[in-house]
Amino acid sequence: MSSHRLERVRELLKREVGEAIRRAMPVDEAGVVTVNEIEVTGDLRQATAYVSVFGSAEQKKTGLRLLEECRPRIQDHIAKAVILKYIPSLRFVADDSIARGNRVLSILDEIENADKSRQ
C-alpha cells in the first residue's frame, strides 16, 4: 500500500475515532479524551490509537477504562463512517507526550526566567 494512501487512511481514522469517542464518552466521568495519533498496519487489520486523557487522576483512570468498554461501539461507528475493505481492530494506548512536552516547556520557562533575574 502506498504511503500516501496509508497516511490518508490514518488521518481519516483519527478523525472518526475522535468523533466516536466524543459521542460515546461522558466528559464529566472520563475527562477530555483526545486522539493524538493512529498507527495502522499495512494490511489495515490492526490500528493503535494513542490517546491523552485530560482531567483529574480519577478521570484519567476512568477514561482509559471506558475507552476499552466503548471499543466495540467506537469500531461500529468507524465501520459505518469509513469505507474500507477491512475495518481495523482498535487498540488504545495512553499517550503522555503532550504532558511531557508541557513539562519541558515549563522547565524552559523557568530557566529563561532565572536567566533574566540574574541579569
C-alpha positions in Angstrom: 0.0 0.0 0.0 1.4 3.4 -0.9 2.5 5.6 2.0 0.3 8.4 0.7 -2.9 6.3 0.9 -1.9 4.9 4.3 -1.4 8.4 5.6 -4.9 9.4 4.3 -6.4 6.3 6.0 -4.6 7.2 9.3 -6.0 10.7 9.2 -9.5 9.5 8.4 -9.4 7.0 11.2 -8.0 9.6 13.6 -10.9 12.0 12.8 -13.6 9.3 13.1 -12.2 7.7 16.2 -12.1 11.1 17.8 -15.7 11.8 16.8 -16.8 8.4 18.1 -15.1 9.0 21.4 -16.7 12.4 21.7 -20.1 10.8 21.2 -19.6 7.7 23.4 -17.7 9.0 26.4 -19.1 11.4 29.1 -16.7 14.2 29.8 -17.7 14.5 33.4 -16.6 10.9 34.1 -13.8 10.4 31.6 -12.3 13.8 31.3 -11.4 15.1 27.8 -10.1 12.3 25.6 -8.1 13.3 22.5 -6.6 11.1 19.8 -3.0 12.2 19.2 -2.0 9.6 16.6 -3.2 6.5 14.9 -0.8 3.8 13.6 -2.2 1.3 11.2 -0.7 -1.9 9.9 0.0 -2.2 6.2 -2.9 -4.6 5.7 -5.3 -2.3 7.6 -6.4 -5.0 10.0 -4.9 -3.5 13.2 -4.9 0.1 14.4 -3.3 1.6 17.5 -4.8 4.8 18.8 -2.6 6.9 21.0 -4.9 8.9 23.3 -4.5 11.5 26.0 -6.9 12.0 28.8 -7.1 15.4 30.4 -8.7 15.8 33.8 -8.2 14.6 37.3 -6.2 11.4 38.1 -9.5 9.6 38.7 -10.9 10.9 35.3 -7.8 9.6 33.6 -8.1 6.2 35.0 -11.9 6.1 34.3 -11.3 7.4 30.8 -8.9 4.6 29.8 -11.3 2.0 31.3 -14.2 3.5 29.4 -12.3 3.5 26.2 -11.9 -0.2 26.4 -15.6 -0.7 27.3 -16.7 1.5 24.4 -14.3 0.0 21.9 -17.0 -2.1 20.2 -19.2 0.9 19.8 -16.3 3.0 18.5 -15.4 0.3 16.0 -19.1 0.1 14.9 -19.1 3.8 14.3 -15.9 3.5 12.2 -17.4 0.6 10.2 -20.4 2.8 9.3 -18.4 6.0 8.6 -15.4 4.7 6.8 -15.5 2.6 3.6 -12.6 0.1 3.7 -12.2 -3.5 2.8 -11.3 -4.3 6.4 -12.2 -2.3 9.5 -9.1 -2.3 11.7 -9.3 -3.8 15.2 -8.6 -0.9 17.6 -6.2 -0.9 20.5 -5.9 2.2 22.8 -2.6 3.2 24.3 -2.2 6.1 26.8 0.0 8.8 25.3 1.5 11.2 27.7 3.7 13.0 25.2 1.6 16.2 25.4 2.0 16.3 29.2 5.8 15.6 28.9 6.0 18.4 26.3 4.2 20.8 28.6 6.6 19.9 31.4 9.6 20.5 29.1 8.2 23.9 28.1 7.6 24.7 31.8 11.2 23.9 32.7 12.5 26.0 29.8 10.4 28.9 31.0 11.8 28.5 34.5 15.4 28.5 33.1 14.6 31.6 31.0 13.1 33.5 34.0 16.1 32.5 36.1 18.5 33.9 33.5 16.5 37.2 33.2 16.5 37.6 37.0 20.4 37.2 37.1 20.9 39.9 34.6 
